[in-house]
Amino acid sequence: MGSSRWLLGAAIGAISLGATGTAIAGEIEGNVIDATGTAGLRAAQVRIEELGRSATTGGDGSFRFVDVPAGTYTLRADYIGAAAQELTVTVPATGSTSADFSLAGIDGQILVLGQRANLGSALSRKRAADTVSDVITRDAIGQFPDQNVAESLRRLPGVNVLNDQGEGRFVSVRGLDPELNSTSLNGVRLPAPESDVRSVALDVISSDIIESIEVKKSLTPDMDADTIGASVEIETTSAFDREKALLVAKIEGSYNEKANELSPKASLDFASRLGENVGISGGVSYYRRKFETDNIEADDWTEDAGTPYAQELQYRDYDVERERISATLGLDFRVGDTTELYAKGTWSQFDDQEYRRRTTFDFGDFEDDVLPTIDGSTATFSSDTAEITVERDIKDRFERQRIYSLVLGGETKLDSGFFAEYSASYAEASEKESGSIDPTEFRQKFDGDGLLITVDNSDPRVPLYTASGNTSGFFDPEGYALKDIERTALSDSKDKEWAARLDVGQEMFMGDASLTLQAGAKGRWRKKSYNFDVEFYEWNGEGDYTLADVLGFQTYDIIGISPVADFTAPTKFFYNNFDQFELQEGDSIYDSAVADYAVSEDILAGYAMATWDNGPLRAIGGVRYEHTKNELSGNQVDEDDLDNITLRAFERDYGHWLPSLNIRYEMRPDMQVRLAGYRSIVRPKLSKLAPRFEINEDDEVAFGNPDLKPYEAWNLDASVEWYTSRTGGLSAAVFYKDIKNYIVDTAVDGPGEFLGIPYEEAEIPINGPSAEVFGAELSFSQSLSMLPAPFDGFLVQANYTYTDATGMVPVDGDINDLREITLPSTSKHTLNGVLGYEKGPLSLRLSGTYRDKYLDELGDEAATDRYVDNHFQLDFSAKLQVNDLVQVFGEWVNINNAKYFAYNNVGGQRNLYQYEEYDYTVKFGARLVF
């Protein structure tokens, strides 16, 4: 209550200050637009030379100076890539005067179209930002560098992307775990559709509907403090950002070499003013993509005679069709001269139809005194000495994710210097699966019948098997009888959040300096739930149901894995013969009940902030307070008494004071330094907090932990930035983070008990004691227009990030026995580079991205920790402007067929956990601008 009264008093005081202020001088207002009259230039710097006061233009290119003493002044407008422009204005004792700038590019370059436009806009916004940040933008005809948000962000300093089946999904900043980032869309924090994560997979959102993405690496008090990596802020188009109406249609096709399929994509994007004070903007995008992934996985590694071998080996063939639909609609209103209101809605749907055919070898009985024959890098398993189990299954899964948001808000600015910003929003994310067969599993056991399986590990990424001896049963589909069918009756994850905020402030002037006092409050009310209903069936009909009844043909390229099931025949067989299958009621009830959970998270926050501007110095400091309340529930299930399912519920609350300071100092007009220090928190995954458990694929009991504490971090940043007049910039930064209570999943050997549940092996999330992160960033961008033709069309961009992140974790759950690790999902080296060429109607770009290996999961000892190998990928794009209406383009994605490799270090060498290859994708199409 004390905090609430303090926040309320601060808000009332600021409002009163604004309400009683009176204009004692004149004002200057105007716009900065590009010379073609297409759009306003955001983040242009406008300066009153005689007073040393400066302003930064908004999204529509507008700027405003209030409380300007009467007199004649020189105004100067600067924008990266443009020739500076000066105007002389006379300010009356009362009232206002206007000053409009129209800037042209150096050497006649257009400021708002093409690669140079993207670069100039991004650098201008970086220079003007209050925080340590980087930006990627689209140009005036809606061209974004990449096809989804995650892959676009990969071009920014310190940013990389964690892939899923060859597509960028989760964003890593400064090499840190994506869970340490937060994501907002039009100021609305996006919830996560998946049941087990807090971070948002950004491939759900099409880049066609996005205006810009800003990655803020330091925080000010008015920002949500739930990030340690970065706050990723996505904005859609506003009609007021443009001077001319926009209508763009794009038609595209894509071809994946491995799938040998052509996939369609189309989008429509528009923005228009419906009068001086009303604007509408929006867009819709559709993309259907078919592709294939060849995968190998191995597990249960052991060592004999110095040679490691896996006791389980899987060959997986994925055939996937993904369909994305994204849409946005925005309305903007101006009410008089003081107020702007807006309403913005976004909607994205991501459908994933996945067929996965898998051939699995289980050599688990080769233990102790019964061992395989080891010869160099090969291991031979004989069914005459121990049983070999071979399983051939098919997953037929359809999954739908949706994310939508609606925000209503506005901003009021009075002549007195008082301002207020306000908004209310709702966002919902869901992931639903209903009726999927995951999987239909056929099995055959070989025991004493002369089958030999030899596994060659000479290529640690791609272990290959050979079947010899008596192979008649091995290749006979009739020998593989149904083990069971797992039907997902319902998998329903929902994540909803309501939010409301109010910020008020007053700007005051003291000679050539200004002081802005600001306070605000925000509430967020979130609820995440997961409802899982699974059904297990076994064959109860006449005769046997075998693989021969649903036989298909192989599409896997690495090695022969036949016989395999057809894509759809097992699902059809199941439903057509449903009465001949018997429900395994006990297993179905148990596995369904243990997975369910519901978690609410209510956050009430308030802050006070001061901004001091004095010539080249800008300092923003203050404190934020966030109070968190959780209600957690999950099921406790007695495996021996399935009628005894009880609800376990926990409540908890905690608060944090979160100070911050950001300083920007302009050493000279083209060079500035930044210093930032702030405290932040990252709350645990909601699924990890839930008091529940489930049996994972490794037969471990995976628990939630309602006692988890949030990450707490002190963060320091320092950087220097140098901007050239010819669309270029060079920056260097160092950062340090002291993290407490970081969260890791630990493997624990039993027997033991947690949350009242006994286990033999368990995976339990716990808080580590402390961790440190330090690193450096280097970034360079330059348009080479100073070179002689035709080389004056080249552009180069490059950035490098070094991150050292280490912490201590318990060994086998023992907090008194610690070992040092690199923090999960943290890459030490990240490098991105772009070589572009833009001249006349032609635009070319070759881009490469590299990230170092990272720790993915902890094992029960250091040797079994799971690491993901380094990743380097090359992409190429080309665009040709045929005329003012038509542009044709092409893209070549993953030119070098970059692969995925996860491994352990058993026996002092890299051993396979997972390998995937995807091949390249070619995209081509046309863009029509009306």
Secondary structure, DSSP 8 states (H G I E B T S, - for coil): -HHHHHHHHHHHHHHHHHHH----SEEEEEEEEETTSSBB-TT-EEEETTTTEEEE--TTSEEEEEEE-SEEEEEEEE-TTB--EEEEEEE-SSSEEE--EEE-BGGG--SSSHHHHHHHHHHHHHHH-SSSEEEEE--TT---SSSBHHHHHTTSTTEEEEEETTEEEEEEETT--GGG-EEEETTEE---SSTT-SS--GGGSBGGGEEEEEEE-S--TTS----SS-EEEEEE--GGGBSS-EEEEEEEEEEETTTTEEEEEEEEEEEEESSSSEEEEEEEEEEEEEEEEEEEEEEEEEEETTEEEEEEEEEEEEEEEEEEEEEEEEEEEEETTTEEEEEEEEEEEEEEEEEEEEEEEE-TT--TTS--EEETTEEEEETTTS-EEEEEEEEEEEEEEEEEEEEEEEEEE-TTSEEEEEEEEEEEEEEEE-SEEEEEEEEEEE-SS-EEEEEE-SSTT--EEEEEES-TTTT-GGG-EEEEEEEEEEEEEEEEEEEEEEEEEEEEEETTEEEEEEEEEEEEEEEEEEEEEEEEEEE-SSS--BGGGGB-----SSS---S-B-SSHHHHHHHHTGGGEEE-HHHHHHHHHHH-EEEEEEEEEEEEEEEEEETTEEEEEEEEEEEEEEEEEEEEEETTEEEEEEEEEEEEEEEEEEEEEEEEEEEETTEEEEEEEEEEEE---HHHHSS-EEE-TTS-EEE--TT---EEEEEEEEEEEEEETTTEEEEEEEEEEEEES-EEEEEEEEEEEETTEEEEEEEEEEE-SEEEEEEEEEEEEEE-TTS-TTGGGEEEEEEEEEEEEEEEEEETTEEEEEEEEE-TT--SEEEEEEEEEEETTEEEEEEEEEE--EEEE--SSGGG-EEE--EEEEEEEEEEE-SSSEEEEEEEESTT---EEEEE-GGGS-EEEEEEE---EEEEEEEEE-
